Amino acid sequence: PNTALPGVLLSVSKVIAAMRWWSFLMVVAAFVALAAPKAEAAIEELPVARVIRQINFRPSGGSRPAGGRPAGGRPGGGSGGSGCVCNHVVFCAVDLDKISQSCTLPDGSPGACCPQNTLAALTPGPGQGDDKIFSAAQVAVRLPSFDISQMGNALSEGLTLRSRTQQIEQNLMQNSLFLPRDSPAAHHLRVFTVSPQAKAMNQRASAIYAASRGLMTNLNLPSQTAGFSLRTVQVGGTSLQDMCPQDPSCNSRSKYRTADGSCNNPNNPTWGMSNTPVQRILPPTYDDGVFAPRSKATDGSILPNVRQIVNQILIDLDKPDDIYTSSVMQWAQFLDHDFAHIPFPSLESGEGIQCCPEGQEVTGELRHPLCLPINVTGDPFYGPRGSNCMNFVRSMFAVGTGSSCTFGFAEQLNQLTHWIDASSVYGSTEDEQRALRTFNNGLLKTSGANLLPINPNQGGECEAMGRGALCFIAGGSRRIPLLLILKSYSYIPTFTHSHISIFPHSDTVLSYMQIKPPI
């Protein structure tokens, strides 16, 4: 480590105080990511090219793709004599093996010649569409008229779901059927925290989706369209209306961001709010139209085993990048941890849900309703170890707020703010933010040597005590330490926030809010 770095940071403190620390952090991260023997070669490469460069365009020579518009082709989603449909590589990522040529987009950024049967052929080129957020994936279906007041039996499915689930979980605990705390699945589960708000949302949503399945049965709706047609029926005004979350209350005069990401868009105050559904790009394809996981392909055949697919396409190769360090991946993961976390549920006792005791799939009354284990029979790794089942539990659910709280197909929950707003540092709820603040001159809490603060709730899901250590705490929902270098990204903005705060303000709340980064 460069021991002069702290002195450098101190010497530029006044400069940092005059700018948003998020911009500063971006510069630091970019510098670290490019710190490699051939860093000078990366200067000519635009950020998008870093993704495209991972595609093996070269037959054997080892040089990077030349770029530029392909002969006979035209960029921006069109095609010419060469048959090139030039677009961002993400639009044809499913056909990476068919991409053999790079191209240049109208704005000068690098693109890829996508096969014409991919999404790129149907997607407007850059600058040809609009800048609005895409509308939610949906299918227009007419719902037969019915009286919701006469659907009491169906709605009671939602009201009784919680009690049934509690009974199942009590039986599981009595039979000691939960994840062993030293198992890989249990360790993975304890990497993440689930907020009380997320747990409450999951219970609300689960009840509404259980009632949706009951309505589908009572109304004799076809599974292909039931989930979409029921989306037109609001939960408000039914016996389940108390399950609906309330719309956020926005202060139009506030010039600061909310902790939970609400009210950033005055016309759509729930956009980006924590503990709300993730947005779909494509409509869901549940087996029963509402909740049951998909099991069949479009031709009616059984979907291939996911473990077999993984074994075929994810090959472990020792092939270090000759330009970029692993910090590029870590920075991308830090950003991912800022705007997305779809958590897994656990038993009310905090223990993990066990779907594969002794490597065998559990069946009958002791099977948790959220179990979705993966069959690994004959697997080259698990087979010799006598295991036919890999533990897997379905993720948690969410519903919309207010008038957006409807029956219909299940939506998954994102317990973080959907904005890139440093919520991994500050938290995604008011409770999380309060736990990290000193309420003195806008400072964030720290521990010795200006490190991240120590979690006051040691023990339980904090595994550090078993090693004679303590757990840190930060705004993100991934437990610390997840990865040392990854969480160092949380330390940098925390240190910088506190460093800027050495310039006190008469209003400690104003001081704190002024330092927080903009979206």
VEXPAKE-367920 format. One record per residue (C-alpha): residue number from 1; residue in three letters; x, y, z. Coordinates in nm, 4 decimals, always signed. Layout:
     i    aa         c1         c2         c3
   NUM   ALA          X          Y          Z
...
! end
This chain:
     i    aa         c1         c2         c3
     1   PRO    +0.0000    +0.0000    +0.0000
     2   ASN    +0.1071    +0.3547    -0.0634
     3   THR    +0.1578    +0.5014    +0.2857
     4   ALA    +0.1479    +0.8513    +0.1376
     5   LEU    -0.2157    +0.8126    +0.0320
     6   PRO    -0.3712    +0.9415    +0.3610
     7   GLY    -0.1521    +1.2494    +0.3431
     8   VAL    -0.2571    +1.3104    -0.0159
     9   LEU    -0.6217    +1.2819    +0.0778
    10   LEU    -0.5762    +1.5315    +0.3596
    11   SER    -0.3951    +1.7765    +0.1380
    12   VAL    -0.6858    +1.7904    -0.1064
    13   SER    -0.9583    +1.7997    +0.1563
    14   LYS    -1.0660    +2.1508    +0.0699
    15   VAL    -1.1011    +2.0559    -0.2930
    16   ILE    -1.3067    +1.7502    -0.2044
    17   ALA    -1.5299    +1.9602    +0.0176
    18   ALA    -1.6216    +2.1737    -0.2802
    19   MET    -1.7383    +1.8808    -0.4887
    20   ARG    -1.9715    +1.5853    -0.4451
    21   TRP    -1.7803    +1.2891    -0.3029
    22   TRP    -1.9529    +1.0553    -0.5448
    23   SER    -1.7693    +1.2154    -0.8347
    24   PHE    -1.4484    +1.1832    -0.6395
    25   LEU    -1.5181    +0.8180    -0.5713
    26   MET    -1.5776    +0.7491    -0.9398
    27   VAL    -1.2343    +0.8917    -1.0164
    28   VAL    -1.0700    +0.6807    -0.7443
    29   ALA    -1.2432    +0.3643    -0.8612
    30   ALA    -1.1505    +0.4257    -1.2242
    31   PHE    -0.7879    +0.4815    -1.1258
    32   VAL    -0.7729    +0.1587    -0.9255
    33   ALA    -0.9498    -0.0412    -1.1946
    34   LEU    -0.7039    +0.0658    -1.4601
    35   ALA    -0.3956    +0.0156    -1.2435
    36   ALA    -0.2319    -0.2606    -1.4497
    37   PRO    +0.0866    -0.3006    -1.6546
    38   LYS    -0.0934    -0.2087    -1.9764
    39   ALA    -0.3167    +0.0614    -1.8353
    40   GLU    -0.2042    +0.3051    -2.1003
    41   ALA    -0.3635    +0.0847    -2.3648
    42   ALA    -0.7036    +0.1311    -2.2006
    43   ILE    -0.7048    +0.5081    -2.2417
    44   GLU    -0.8239    +0.4829    -2.6008
    45   GLU    -1.1054    +0.2473    -2.5072
    46   LEU    -1.4494    +0.3837    -2.4211
    47   PRO    -1.6252    +0.2237    -2.1207
    48   VAL    -1.8722    +0.0314    -2.3397
    49   ALA    -1.5807    -0.1257    -2.5231
    50   ARG    -1.4760    -0.3010    -2.2048
    51   VAL    -1.7810    -0.5228    -2.2334
    52   ILE    -1.7484    -0.5821    -2.6050
    53   ARG    -1.3798    -0.6603    -2.5690
    54   GLN    -1.4681    -0.9711    -2.3685
    55   ILE    -1.6127    -1.1205    -2.6868
    56   ASN    -1.3465    -1.3149    -2.8721
    57   PHE    -1.3431    -1.1407    -3.2101
    58   ARG    -0.9897    -1.2440    -3.2874
    59   PRO    -0.9225    -1.5796    -3.4553
    60   SER    -0.5789    -1.6268    -3.3005
    61   GLY    -0.3715    -1.3126    -3.3295
    62   GLY    -0.4552    -1.1614    -2.9906
    63   SER    -0.5296    -0.8070    -3.1078
    64   ARG    -0.8416    -0.6222    -3.0021
    65   PRO    -1.1258    -0.5722    -3.2538
    66   ALA    -1.0517    -0.2907    -3.4892
    67   GLY    -1.3861    -0.1150    -3.4405
    68   GLY    -1.5348    +0.1176    -3.6963
    69   ARG    -1.8349    +0.0642    -3.9168
    70   PRO    -1.8343    -0.2676    -4.1005
    71   ALA    -1.8056    -0.2597    -4.4761
    72   GLY    -2.1491    -0.2373    -4.6292
    73   GLY    -2.3262    -0.2078    -4.2931
    74   ARG    -2.4855    +0.0888    -4.1287
    75   PRO    -2.4916    +0.1456    -3.7527
    76   GLY    -2.7791    +0.2300    -3.5207
    77   GLY    -2.9889    -0.0816    -3.5490
    78   GLY    -2.9923    -0.0931    -3.9296
    79   SER    -2.8439    -0.3453    -4.1651
    80   GLY    -2.6699    -0.3132    -4.4969
    81   GLY    -2.4838    -0.5175    -4.7494
    82   SER    -2.2851    -0.6992    -4.4830
    83   GLY    -2.5992    -0.7889    -4.2894
    84   CYS    -2.4748    -0.6060    -3.9805
    85   VAL    -2.7301    -0.4967    -3.7235
    86   CYS    -2.5134    -0.2636    -3.5186
    87   ASN    -2.6269    -0.2133    -3.1612
    88   HIS    -2.5086    -0.2315    -2.8026
    89   VAL    -2.3861    -0.5802    -2.7250
    90   VAL    -2.6450    -0.6290    -2.4507
    91   PHE    -2.9157    -0.6525    -2.7174
    92   CYS    -2.7652    -0.9662    -2.8641
    93   ALA    -2.5897    -1.1135    -2.5626
    94   VAL    -2.7862    -1.4378    -2.5974
    95   ASP    -2.6085    -1.5011    -2.9272
    96   LEU    -2.2514    -1.4165    -2.8305
    97   ASP    -2.1177    -1.7165    -3.0180
    98   LYS    -2.2630    -1.5764    -3.3421
    99   ILE    -2.1024    -1.2330    -3.3106
   100   SER    -1.7942    -1.2041    -3.5261
   101   GLN    -1.7583    -0.8335    -3.6019
   102   SER    -1.7573    -0.5020    -3.4167
   103   CYS    -1.9049    -0.1757    -3.5422
   104   THR    -1.9500    +0.1889    -3.4459
   105   LEU    -2.2761    +0.3411    -3.3226
   106   PRO    -2.3929    +0.6878    -3.4345
   107   ASP    -2.2609    +0.8495    -3.1168
   108   GLY    -1.9147    +0.7090    -3.1848
   109   SER    -1.9289    +0.4419    -2.9160
   110   PRO    -1.8401    +0.0824    -3.0059
   111   GLY    -2.1102    -0.1695    -3.0877
   112   ALA    -2.1447    -0.5247    -3.2092
   113   CYS    -2.2918    -0.6713    -3.5276
   114   CYS    -2.5857    -0.8606    -3.3810
   115   PRO    -2.7479    -1.1460    -3.5744
   116   GLN    -3.0650    -1.0231    -3.7423
   117   ASN    -3.2892    -1.2660    -3.5540
   118   THR    -3.2015    -1.1166    -3.2143
   119   LEU    -3.3686    -0.8441    -3.0130
   120   ALA    -3.1373    -0.5911    -3.1767
   121   ALA    -3.3196    -0.6279    -3.5079
   122   LEU    -3.6436    -0.5209    -3.3384
   123   THR    -3.4928    -0.2480    -3.1200
   124   PRO    -3.4687    +0.1181    -3.2274
   125   GLY    -3.1135    +0.2355    -3.2638
   126   PRO    -2.9627    +0.4857    -3.0191
   127   GLY    -3.1359    +0.8219    -3.0561
   128   GLN    -3.4292    +0.6747    -3.2503
   129   GLY    -3.6457    +0.5864    -2.9491
   130   ASP    -3.7506    +0.8002    -2.6562
   131   ASP    -3.5939    +0.8689    -2.3204
   132   LYS    -3.8881    +0.7514    -2.1105
   133   ILE    -3.8779    +0.4519    -1.8795
   134   PHE    -4.0216    +0.1520    -2.0583
   135   SER    -4.3758    +0.0629    -1.9594
   136   ALA    -4.4397    -0.2408    -1.7432
   137   ALA    -4.4609    -0.5700    -1.9312
   138   GLN    -4.8243    -0.6669    -1.9690
   139   VAL    -5.0713    -0.8528    -2.1854
   140   ALA    -5.4162    -0.7041    -2.2556
   141   VAL    -5.6826    -0.9560    -2.1495
   142   ARG    -6.0564    -0.9011    -2.0971
   143   LEU    -6.1796    -1.0191    -1.7565
   144   PRO    -6.5374    -1.1537    -1.7285
   145   SER    -6.7562    -0.9394    -1.5034
   146   PHE    -6.7996    -1.0712    -1.1484
   147   ASP    -6.8894    -0.9506    -0.8001
   148   ILE    -6.5784    -0.9446    -0.5815
   149   SER    -6.7978    -0.9540    -0.2699
   150   GLN    -6.9066    -1.3044    -0.3697
   151   MET    -6.5499    -1.4310    -0.3779
   152   GLY    -6.5087    -1.4658    -0.0031
   153   ASN    -6.3705    -1.8181    -0.0199
   154   ALA    -6.0993    -1.7145    -0.2632
   155   LEU    -6.0013    -1.4097    -0.0592
   156   SER    -5.9869    -1.6190    +0.2577
   157   GLU    -5.6987    -1.8081    +0.0971
   158   GLY    -5.4901    -1.4979    +0.1462
   159   LEU    -5.6076    -1.4402    +0.5026
   160   THR    -5.5273    -1.7975    +0.6113
   161   LEU    -5.1957    -1.8318    +0.4278
   162   ARG    -4.9897    -1.6842    +0.7109
   163   SER    -5.1356    -1.9159    +0.9749
   164   ARG    -5.0787    -2.2198    +0.7518
   165   THR    -4.7197    -2.1158    +0.6850
   166   GLN    -4.6570    -2.0592    +1.0557
   167   GLN    -4.7864    -2.4086    +1.1317
   168   ILE    -4.5599    -2.5625    +0.8685
   169   GLU    -4.2592    -2.3764    +1.0045
   170   GLN    -4.3369    -2.4834    +1.3608
   171   ASN    -4.3419    -2.8451    +1.2425
   172   LEU    -4.0095    -2.7924    +1.0652
   173   MET    -3.8502    -2.6553    +1.3821
   174   GLN    -3.9922    -2.9392    +1.5945
   175   ASN    -3.8403    -3.1894    +1.3513
   176   SER    -3.5108    -2.9936    +1.3336
   177   LEU    -3.5624    -2.9642    +0.9597
   178   PHE    -3.3737    -2.6450    +0.8835
   179   LEU    -3.0394    -2.5636    +0.7253
   180   PRO    -2.7403    -2.6748    +0.9343
   181   ARG    -2.5593    -2.3562    +1.0376
   182   ASP    -2.2273    -2.4881    +0.9052
   183   SER    -2.3658    -2.5751    +0.5597
   184   PRO    -2.2735    -2.3730    +0.2488
   185   ALA    -2.6405    -2.2820    +0.1949
   186   ALA    -2.6683    -2.1444    +0.5500
   187   HIS    -2.3467    -1.9456    +0.5147
   188   HIS    -2.4758    -1.7980    +0.1884
   189   LEU    -2.8067    -1.7038    +0.3499
   190   ARG    -2.6316    -1.5220    +0.6350
   191   VAL    -2.4350    -1.3075    +0.3929
   192   PHE    -2.7540    -1.1057    +0.3446
   193   THR    -2.9776    -0.9121    +0.5774
   194   VAL    -3.3511    -0.8752    +0.5265
   195   SER    -3.5107    -0.5600    +0.6638
   196   PRO    -3.8314    -0.5691    +0.8700
   197   GLN    -3.9977    -0.3644    +0.5948
   198   ALA    -3.9055    -0.6287    +0.3352
   199   LYS    -4.0399    -0.9100    +0.5533
   200   ALA    -4.3669    -0.7232    +0.6040
   201   MET    -4.4004    -0.6564    +0.2313
   202   ASN    -4.3406    -1.0241    +0.1540
   203   GLN    -4.6200    -1.1284    +0.3907
   204   ARG    -4.8616    -0.8789    +0.2365
   205   ALA    -4.7781    -0.9804    -0.1195
   206   SER    -4.7904    -1.3542    -0.0461
   207   ALA    -5.1430    -1.3190    +0.0932
   208   ILE    -5.2614    -1.1260    -0.2137
   209   TYR    -5.1089    -1.3775    -0.4555
   210   ALA    -5.2644    -1.6682    -0.2661
   211   ALA    -5.6017    -1.4955    -0.3032
   212   SER    -5.5269    -1.4445    -0.6732
   213   ARG    -5.4903    -1.8198    -0.7187
   214   GLY    -5.8220    -1.8664    -0.5441
   215   LEU    -5.9904    -1.6118    -0.7708
   216   MET    -5.8448    -1.7832    -1.0759
   217   THR    -5.9995    -2.1136    -0.9655
   218   ASN    -6.3375    -1.9668    -0.8694
   219   LEU    -6.3696    -1.7744    -1.1949
   220   ASN    -6.2374    -2.0666    -1.4009
   221   LEU    -5.9806    -1.8440    -1.5684
   222   PRO    -5.7312    -2.0007    -1.8110
   223   SER    -5.3786    -2.0113    -1.6697
   224   GLN    -5.2360    -1.8394    -1.9792
   225   THR    -5.4249    -1.5183    -1.9091
   226   ALA    -5.5365    -1.5309    -1.5430
   227   GLY    -5.2416    -1.3387    -1.4039
   228   PHE    -5.2880    -1.0527    -1.6509
   229   SER    -5.6663    -1.0231    -1.6316
   230   LEU    -5.6629    -1.0157    -1.2506
   231   ARG    -5.4173    -0.7253    -1.2604
   232   THR    -5.7145    -0.5053    -1.3435
   233   VAL    -5.8786    -0.5832    -1.0071
   234   GLN    -5.7693    -0.3628    -0.7173
   235   VAL    -5.7270    -0.5151    -0.3729
   236   GLY    -5.8681    -0.2010    -0.2118
   237   GLY    -6.2302    -0.2431    -0.1100
   238   THR    -6.1927    -0.6164    -0.0430
   239   SER    -6.1303    -0.8054    +0.2800
   240   LEU    -5.7599    -0.7925    +0.1948
   241   GLN    -5.7376    -0.4143    +0.1603
   242   ASP    -5.5305    -0.3837    +0.4789
   243   MET    -5.2599    -0.5859    +0.3038
   244   CYS    -5.1971    -0.3013    +0.0575
   245   PRO    -4.9037    -0.0685    +0.1347
   246   GLN    -4.9868    +0.3011    +0.1421
   247   ASP    -4.8630    +0.5495    -0.1180
   248   PRO    -4.5650    +0.7553    +0.0024
   249   SER    -4.6316    +1.1058    +0.1307
   250   CYS    -4.4194    +1.3549    -0.0644
   251   ASN    -4.3098    +1.7040    +0.0371
   252   SER    -4.2988    +1.9078    -0.2819
   253   ARG    -4.0822    +2.1721    -0.1123
   254   SER    -3.8113    +1.9322    -0.0003
   255   LYS    -3.4900    +1.9633    -0.1969
   256   TYR    -3.3296    +1.6511    -0.0524
   257   ARG    -3.3664    +1.2861    -0.1396
   258   THR    -3.5662    +1.0507    +0.0772
   259   ALA    -3.3985    +0.7564    +0.2468
   260   ASP    -3.6190    +0.5000    +0.0731
   261   GLY    -3.5889    +0.6520    -0.2756
   262   SER    -3.9533    +0.7629    -0.2911
   263   CYS    -4.0723    +1.0972    -0.4293
   264   ASN    -3.7736    +1.1494    -0.6597
   265   ASN    -4.0241    +1.1610    -0.9438
   266   PRO    -4.3212    +1.3788    -0.8364
   267   ASN    -4.5493    +1.2226    -1.0978
   268   ASN    -4.4476    +0.8677    -1.0052
   269   PRO    -4.3421    +0.8839    -0.6389
   270   THR    -4.2923    +0.5073    -0.5988
   271   TRP    -4.0431    +0.4793    -0.8850
   272   GLY    -3.7166    +0.3589    -0.7383
   273   MET    -3.8564    +0.3182    -0.3851
   274   SER    -3.7151    +0.0400    -0.1699
   275   ASN    -3.9305    -0.2651    -0.0910
   276   THR    -4.1298    -0.2379    -0.4124
   277   PRO    -4.1543    -0.4795    -0.7078
   278   VAL    -3.8748    -0.5003    -0.9599
   279   GLN    -3.9793    -0.3910    -1.3070
   280   ARG    -4.0214    -0.6535    -1.5762
   281   ILE    -3.8926    -0.6276    -1.9305
   282   LEU    -4.0917    -0.9299    -2.0477
   283   PRO    -4.4240    -1.0684    -1.9205
   284   PRO    -4.4019    -1.3589    -1.6729
   285   THR    -4.4716    -1.7185    -1.7754
   286   TYR    -4.5848    -1.8866    -1.4543
   287   ASP    -4.7217    -2.2388    -1.5013
   288   ASP    -5.0550    -2.1466    -1.3441
   289   GLY    -5.0448    -1.7893    -1.4721
   290   VAL    -5.0077    -1.6454    -1.1225
   291   PHE    -4.7491    -1.8087    -0.8993
   292   ALA    -4.6248    -2.1584    -0.9910
   293   PRO    -4.2711    -2.1513    -1.1397
   294   ARG    -4.2372    -2.2194    -1.5094
   295   SER    -4.1503    -2.5805    -1.5912
   296   LYS    -4.2209    -2.6171    -1.9646
   297   ALA    -4.0804    -2.4779    -2.2866
   298   THR    -4.2944    -2.3098    -2.5517
   299   ASP    -4.3348    -2.6430    -2.7331
   300   GLY    -4.4696    -2.8087    -2.4183
   301   SER    -4.1564    -3.0066    -2.3390
   302   ILE    -3.9979    -3.0003    -1.9934
   303   LEU    -3.7370    -2.7281    -1.9493
   304   PRO    -3.3774    -2.8544    -1.9378
   305   ASN    -3.2145    -2.8996    -1.5992
   306   VAL    -3.0562    -2.5720    -1.4879
   307   ARG    -2.7591    -2.7452    -1.3275
   308   GLN    -2.6779    -2.9230    -1.6522
   309   ILE    -2.6956    -2.5912    -1.8379
   310   VAL    -2.4570    -2.4328    -1.5888
   311   ASN    -2.2114    -2.7205    -1.6217
   312   GLN    -2.2118    -2.6753    -1.9991
   313   ILE    -2.1720    -2.2986    -2.0312
   314   LEU    -1.9847    -2.1876    -1.7171
   315   ILE    -1.6390    -2.3305    -1.7609
   316   ASP    -1.3712    -2.2439    -1.5060
   317   LEU    -1.0722    -2.1131    -1.6984
   318   ASP    -0.7574    -1.9608    -1.5519
   319   LYS    -0.7262    -1.6733    -1.7980
   320   PRO    -0.6260    -1.3464    -1.6274
   321   ASP    -0.7061    -1.0254    -1.8129
   322   ASP    -0.3935    -0.8539    -1.9430
   323   ILE    -0.5348    -0.5020    -1.9010
   324   TYR    -0.7990    -0.4792    -1.6281
   325   THR    -0.7702    -0.5814    -1.2656
   326   SER    -1.0422    -0.7533    -1.0655
   327   SER    -1.1264    -0.4106    -0.9289
   328   VAL    -1.3339    -0.3530    -1.2440
   329   MET    -1.5582    -0.6418    -1.1419
   330   GLN    -1.5615    -0.5302    -0.7786
   331   TRP    -1.6674    -0.1774    -0.8715
   332   ALA    -1.9463    -0.3153    -1.0888
   333   GLN    -2.0588    -0.5348    -0.7988
   334   PHE    -2.0500    -0.2373    -0.5640
   335   LEU    -2.2866    -0.0541    -0.7982
   336   ASP    -2.5073    -0.3622    -0.8260
   337   HIS    -2.5278    -0.3748    -0.4475
   338   ASP    -2.6422    -0.0136    -0.4532
   339   PHE    -2.9629    -0.0665    -0.6501
   340   ALA    -3.0663    -0.4327    -0.6424
   341   HIS    -3.1217    -0.7038    -0.3836
   342   ILE    -3.4030    -0.9577    -0.4175
   343   PRO    -3.3740    -1.1426    -0.0856
   344   PHE    -3.4483    -1.5010    +0.0116
   345   PRO    -3.6865    -1.5708    +0.2998
   346   SER    -3.5996    -1.7704    +0.6097
   347   LEU    -3.8019    -1.9280    +0.8881
   348   GLU    -3.9455    -1.6889    +1.1483
   349   SER    -3.6859    -1.8292    +1.3885
   350   GLY    -3.4132    -1.6995    +1.1554
   351   GLU    -3.3014    -2.0461    +1.0483
   352   GLY    -3.2688    -2.1254    +0.6800
   353   ILE    -3.5364    -2.3178    +0.4919
   354   GLN    -3.4226    -2.6755    +0.4279
   355   CYS    -3.5367    -2.8334    +0.1024
   356   CYS    -3.2682    -3.1031    +0.0685
   357   PRO    -3.1932    -3.2821    +0.3977
   358   GLU    -2.9008    -3.5210    +0.3521
   359   GLY    -2.8962    -3.4294    -0.0168
   360   GLN    -3.2454    -3.5699    -0.0818
   361   GLU    -3.5491    -3.3629    -0.1793
   362   VAL    -3.8014    -3.3268    +0.1021
   363   THR    -4.1634    -3.4127    +0.0206
   364   GLY    -4.4968    -3.4249    +0.1964
   365   GLU    -4.6148    -3.2119    +0.4866
   366   LEU    -4.2621    -3.1114    +0.5871
   367   ARG    -4.1890    -2.9463    +0.2538
   368   HIS    -4.1883    -2.5682    +0.2817
   369   PRO    -4.4151    -2.4063    +0.0176
   370   LEU    -4.1285    -2.1881    -0.1055
   371   CYS    -3.8918    -2.4788    -0.1734
   372   LEU    -3.7748    -2.4993    -0.5342
   373   PRO    -3.4781    -2.7387    -0.5147
   374   ILE    -3.2533    -2.8180    -0.8094
   375   ASN    -3.2165    -3.1803    -0.9169
   376   VAL    -2.8466    -3.2720    -0.9314
   377   THR    -2.8826    -3.6455    -0.9874
   378   GLY    -2.5744    -3.7677    -1.1722
   379   ASP    -2.3980    -3.4339    -1.1326
   380   PRO    -2.0181    -3.4693    -1.1682
   381   PHE    -1.9621    -3.2820    -0.8410
   382   TYR    -2.2630    -3.3670    -0.6220
   383   GLY    -2.3255    -3.7191    -0.7564
   384   PRO    -2.0122    -3.8810    -0.6074
   385   ARG    -2.1031    -3.7166    -0.2757
   386   GLY    -2.4385    -3.8921    -0.2626
   387   SER    -2.6459    -3.5794    -0.3190
   388   ASN    -2.9368    -3.5628    -0.5605
   389   CYS    -3.0696    -3.2225    -0.4557
   390   MET    -2.9329    -2.8679    -0.4290
   391   ASN    -3.1100    -2.6395    -0.1826
   392   PHE    -3.2928    -2.3503    -0.3460
   393   VAL    -3.5690    -2.1279    -0.2071
   394   ARG    -3.7897    -1.8871    -0.4017
   395   SER    -3.7256    -1.5184    -0.3508
   396   MET    -3.9493    -1.2744    -0.1645
   397   PHE    -4.2502    -1.0979    -0.3159
   398   ALA    -4.3941    -0.7471    -0.3352
   399   VAL    -4.7055    -0.5624    -0.4504
   400   GLY    -4.7664    -0.2061    -0.5602
   401   THR    -4.8875    +0.0688    -0.3302
   402   GLY    -5.2300    +0.2348    -0.3160
   403   SER    -5.4253    +0.1946    -0.6385
   404   SER    -5.1356    -0.0066    -0.7867
   405   CYS    -5.2005    -0.2802    -0.5309
   406   THR    -5.3831    -0.5377    -0.7435
   407   PHE    -5.4446    -0.9077    -0.7733
   408   GLY    -5.2657    -1.0980    -1.0487
   409   PHE    -4.9289    -1.2590    -1.1100
   410   ALA    -4.6528    -1.2559    -0.8485
   411   GLU    -4.3856    -0.9871    -0.8545
   412   GLN    -4.0442    -1.0117    -0.6896
   413   LEU    -3.9248    -0.7652    -0.4249
   414   ASN    -3.6263    -0.5307    -0.4381
   415   GLN    -3.5478    -0.4244    -0.0838
   416   LEU    -3.3017    -0.1537    -0.1917
   417   THR    -3.3665    +0.1791    -0.3582
   418   HIS    -3.3545    +0.1292    -0.7346
   419   TRP    -3.1506    +0.4468    -0.7811
   420   ILE    -2.7735    +0.4739    -0.7843
   421   ASP    -2.7803    +0.6881    -0.4709
   422   ALA    -2.5114    +0.5363    -0.2464
   423   SER    -2.7743    +0.3459    -0.0468
   424   SER    -2.5092    +0.0792    +0.0082
   425   VAL    -2.3374    +0.3433    +0.2215
   426   TYR    -2.6337    +0.5303    +0.3732
   427   GLY    -2.9098    +0.2662    +0.3772
   428   SER    -3.2444    +0.2248    +0.1982
   429   THR    -3.4802    +0.3124    +0.4854
   430   GLU    -3.5019    +0.5810    +0.7532
   431   ASP    -3.4208    +0.3206    +1.0195
   432   GLU    -3.1031    +0.2147    +0.8392
   433   GLN    -2.9907    +0.5746    +0.7967
   434   ARG    -3.0505    +0.6586    +1.1626
   435   ALA    -2.8413    +0.3591    +1.2692
   436   LEU    -2.5440    +0.4947    +1.0729
   437   ARG    -2.5582    +0.8615    +1.1762
   438   THR    -2.4017    +1.0368    +1.4753
   439   PHE    -2.6445    +1.3328    +1.4514
   440   ASN    -2.3482    +1.5580    +1.5132
   441   ASN    -2.2331    +1.7942    +1.2369
   442   GLY    -2.3688    +1.5559    +0.9740
   443   LEU    -2.1123    +1.2877    +1.0554
   444   LEU    -2.1513    +0.9173    +0.9893
   445   LYS    -2.0555    +0.6711    +1.2614
   446   THR    -1.7097    +0.5173    +1.2431
   447   SER    -1.5002    +0.2875    +1.4582
   448   GLY    -1.1309    +0.2998    +1.5429
   449   ALA    -0.8973    +0.4340    +1.2737
   450   ASN    -1.2004    +0.5800    +1.0914
   451   LEU    -1.3152    +0.2360    +0.9813
   452   LEU    -1.6798    +0.1411    +0.9305
   453   PRO    -1.8840    +0.1334    +1.2536
   454   ILE    -1.9125    -0.1841    +1.4584
   455   ASN    -2.2524    -0.3523    +1.4435
   456   PRO    -2.4089    -0.3202    +1.7909
   457   ASN    -2.6027    -0.6430    +1.7314
   458   GLN    -2.3239    -0.8987    +1.7497
   459   GLY    -2.4023    -1.2685    +1.7541
   460   GLY    -2.6925    -1.4377    +1.5806
   461   GLU    -2.6361    -1.3969    +1.2080
   462   CYS    -2.3006    -1.2240    +1.2629
   463   GLU    -2.0479    -1.5041    +1.2253
   464   ALA    -1.7399    -1.3014    +1.3175
   465   MET    -1.7776    -1.3790    +1.6900
   466   GLY    -1.6949    -1.7408    +1.6208
   467   ARG    -1.3518    -1.6221    +1.5082
   468   GLY    -1.3072    -1.3806    +1.7968
   469   ALA    -1.3846    -1.0811    +1.5737
   470   LEU    -1.6635    -0.8245    +1.5363
   471   CYS    -1.8981    -0.7411    +1.2513
   472   PHE    -1.9041    -0.4009    +1.0830
   473   ILE    -2.2239    -0.2324    +0.9673
   474   ALA    -2.2965    -0.0275    +0.6556
   475   GLY    -2.5978    +0.0766    +0.4507
   476   GLY    -2.6060    -0.2229    +0.2192
   477   SER    -2.8009    -0.5426    +0.2793
   478   ARG    -2.4963    -0.7650    +0.2277
   479   ARG    -2.3272    -0.8507    +0.5539
   480   ILE    -1.9758    -0.7297    +0.6264
   481   PRO    -1.7331    -0.8697    +0.5478
   482   LEU    -1.8754    -0.9973    +0.2181
   483   LEU    -1.5553    -0.9380    +0.0285
   484   LEU    -1.2795    -0.7282    +0.1819
   485   ILE    -1.1995    -0.5330    -0.1322
   486   LEU    -1.5687    -0.4863    -0.2135
   487   LYS    -1.6480    -0.3399    +0.1267
   488   SER    -1.3461    -0.1135    +0.1003
   489   TYR    -1.5628    +0.0759    -0.1478
   490   SER    -1.8056    +0.1372    +0.1397
   491   TYR    -1.5178    +0.2616    +0.3541
   492   ILE    -1.3969    +0.5166    +0.0985
   493   PRO    -1.7251    +0.7143    +0.0747
   494   THR    -1.7829    +0.6846    +0.4510
   495   PHE    -1.4360    +0.8295    +0.5164
   496   THR    -1.4885    +1.1009    +0.2556
   497   HIS    -1.8332    +1.1923    +0.3918
   498   SER    -1.6894    +1.2368    +0.7403
   499   HIS    -1.3911    +1.4271    +0.6024
   500   ILE    -1.6165    +1.6810    +0.4301
   501   SER    -1.8161    +1.7097    +0.7520
   502   ILE    -1.5214    +1.8656    +0.9350
   503   PHE    -1.6643    +2.1915    +0.8027
   504   PRO    -1.9483    +2.2195    +1.0584
   505   HIS    -2.2883    +2.3623    +0.9794
   506   SER    -2.5270    +2.5117    +1.2306
   507   ASP    -2.7925    +2.2614    +1.1220
   508   THR    -2.6658    +1.9040    +1.1647
   509   VAL    -2.9470    +1.7631    +0.9457
   510   LEU    -2.8723    +2.0122    +0.6700
   511   SER    -2.5033    +1.9296    +0.6944
   512   TYR    -2.5756    +1.5578    +0.6530
   513   MET    -2.8153    +1.6036    +0.3610
   514   GLN    -2.5844    +1.8451    +0.1790
   515   ILE    -2.3020    +1.5915    +0.1784
   516   LYS    -2.5095    +1.2974    +0.0550
   517   PRO    -2.4549    +1.2381    -0.3174
   518   PRO    -2.7127    +1.3378    -0.5772
   519   ILE    -2.8849    +1.0828    -0.7996
! end
